Amino acid sequence: MFGNYLIGLREGLEASLVVCILIAYLVKTGRRDRLAPVWAGIAAAVLLSLAFGAVLQYGSTQLTFEAQEALGGSLSIVAVGLVTWMVFWMRRTARHLKAELHGKLDAALAMGGFALVVTAFLAVGREGLETALFIWTAVQATSDGVRPLLGALFGLATSVVLGWLFYRGALRINLAKFFTWTGAMLVVVAAGVLAYGVHDLQEAGWIPGLHDQLFDISSTIPKDSWYGTLLKGVFNFQPDPTVLQVVVWAAYLLPTLLLFLRTSGSGPAPKPVKAEAEAEAAAKAA
């Protein structure tokens, strides 16, 4: 549940910051009449993300067992690739995100209302699709559709509250440190999802080695125990992994985490962020 809460919080906060920047910029520049197309684009992105998650969930139930495992394993690997790209991209571009969005918004304003809808849709939709895919793969990995989903929803709700506090200028936080720590934890979660995806592909018969277990400590850490469930939910821990699962887990986790932490420590430390000039303008205009 914690892993899914982290996913919802991290991805949701990125989307919330994007929305905060877009809305505050329009308010600051006196273009409140352009808020409707932006909200329309945001709503369309949210609906698309929900539809994508529903298609993944209900569409996969119509497949055979082998096809379900192949689909789940393939999408798990895709999700890990997207999340890995996302944490490195956010670390690299977080300082310039506001200026980049302002430039896109200015161009969209010059083109008209539909361009604003598309700009907001693309800015939020990417985060929404990534979130839907990664949450779905995490839910499949835990074989429990309730608690992981609740964790993700709590994370998204928290991110919405934080985004609103940013907009009102009521919250200060060092976003660089936040994204560094949550990014490192997401790499750990992604390693577990990757190992689970490999196991799915082994069960589908796409990859050999399903019965080559490295160890089996199911008697010490039963899968249905509270601590076994906790380890499964947070780290996708499996008490009886195959050799290939452990090899892939370690081959991904160690170099990715080291590279992420090393590059995160370079460069000057950015200042803590609040809603900056946009929040002040929004508060004055409200």
Sequence and secondary structure as in RCSB ss.txt:
>XXXX:A:sequence
MFGNYLIGLREGLEASLVVCILIAYLVKTGRRDRLAPVWAGIAAAVLLSLAFGAVLQYGSTQLTFEAQEALGGSL
SIVAVGLVTWMVFWMRRTARHLKAELHGKLDAALAMGGFALVVTAFLAVGREGLETALFIWTAVQATSDGVRPLL
GALFGLATSVVLGWLFYRGALRINLAKFFTWTGAMLVVVAAGVLAYGVHDLQEAGWIPGLHDQLFDISSTIPKDS
WYGTLLKGVFNFQPDPTVLQVVVWAAYLLPTLLLFLRTSGSGPAPKPVKAEAEAEAAAKAA
>XXXX:A:secstr
 HHHHHHHHHHHHHHHHHHHHHHHHHHHTT GGGHHHHHHHHHHHHHHHHHHHHHHHHHHTTS HHHHHHHHHHH
HHHHHHHHHHHHHHHHHHGGGHHHHHHHHHHHHHHH HHHHHHHHHHHHHHHHHHHHHHHHHHHHHHT SSHHHH
HHHHHHHHHHHHHHHHHHT   B HHHHHHHHHHHHHHHHHHHHHHHHHHHHHTTSSS TT BS   TTTS TTS
HHHHHHHHHH   SS BHHHHHHHHHHHHHHHHHHHHHHT S     B SHHHHHHHHHH 
